[in-house]
Amino acid sequence: MDDSMKIIALANQKGGVGKTSFARHLYFAAVERGLRTLVVDKDPQKNTTKTMLHLADPAVIEQGEWLTASGMFNKKNKTRPMPVSKLSSLIAADDGLVDVSDYAINVIVNPRHTLEKFADQFDVCLIDTPPSRGKLLFAALACADYVLSPCTLDEDATDGLADLFMDIERVRQMQWNPNLQIMGIQINKMATRGAYDRNALAELRANVGDLVMPNIVYERAATRLAIRRPVWRGARGENHGAAAVEMKDACNAVLNNAGF
């Protein structure tokens, strides 16, 4: 794929880990840096799509038929991503995603070929994925240069990382994307007090070392409520100020890691 566009897939096979919240904020941070940003929502829940549609011009939304996430699996599809701003566009989640599980296994690489058509038009592509295993996740991993795994510190979420790493290895071995890199594990929604999360973080770092990203995003109401604008551009307050610094530092670390 053209090096002019770097693709980051955000993946975790457990729901409720803050994956979509982090994807939104990574989008906001990329655009603030002046990066031409393409957002792909492969999660049938459509939460990232809802945020992006709120930011888009309603006239543009209604203007024509735009490329959707399920449309990426059709090599003959000639539609384009929907413009959201001067710097960003969206490939929206749509109802057709629920049918992807019935597709033949060989279509997994089709979305990657679709993105190749736009590789010279964007600097970064962010892919939000469903919180489950299956062809939608495999297709996202087949597209990506990097995998970032937002993760909470409960046992279900950390245990799920092993399954994600196995899926990444399968994508490599199947030659769907042999050069796929694990960027790291982004700790999300960590408790600000209490020994359990501190101990779980220490254990995770002991097990996977440098794969744990350096910046922690703590559980804060301000972050949870930041849906249509980044938490660092909301109302002020002690909770909000801490949330803003934590999230922006974490997003900047990811973009720096990707070479921006």
Phi, psi and omega in degrees: 000147180304131183290353182289343176236122177259136188246125180243120175261131176260119189219137168200134187274011173242137177282165175078017182263003180085020183297311183291322176300318180289323177300316178301313184291327176295322174299310181301317181294320180296315180295321178297333176281354182084016179278135174288117194238127174252128177252129177242122180253106179259012179264118181301344177290339171067021184292320176294321177301318181300318178297313183294322178295327176295327182278342185276160175287124180305327179294325178290319180303319184272358190292324184188188180272115181259158178296133177247168183296321178288330178295339179295340181279350179261110184296339181270357181292127183248009179285168187237161175299151180276126176296136177250321176210184180297334184251354189222154177218166185229136162252103193281149168294146182216170184296337180295344180297332182292343181269351185297330180299338180269355182287158174294151185298333185287351179278354183303327182275350184299317178301327177297317179294327176296315181294332178301332180294337185247012188297333180268000184257349183223154176270322183220144174237129179248125182246118172270136187240161178286154180277054182199162176278158178142187187292330177297316178294314179301320180296320178295317178295326178293336180277331200276151166274323183227148171246126173247129183247097170297139188207136169272177186255013173285160188297322180299317182291315181290325176296326180294341179298325180298319178295319178298316180296324176294321179293322176299317179294324177295318178300321177293311185293327178283358180064021173288328179196077187294342183260012181300132181246143172273115177286315179160183180251119180264111181287125183238152170055036178287139178295135180285339177225159177107146186279334188301307182295323178298316180292319179296322178294317178299319179293318179297316179296324178295327183277322187239358173059235187290356177292339176283120180298150189288335186259130181261136172255118184271162177287111180217142181300322182299321178291318181298326184270354181276093185248318186257355174207157183293152182298334180282000176241022180260198180294156182269159180160164184300312180296317183292319181298317178295317179299320181297313181296314182298313183291317181294319178298320180294316179295318179296325178296320178295313181294322176297319180297328179279357175099015180264000000 
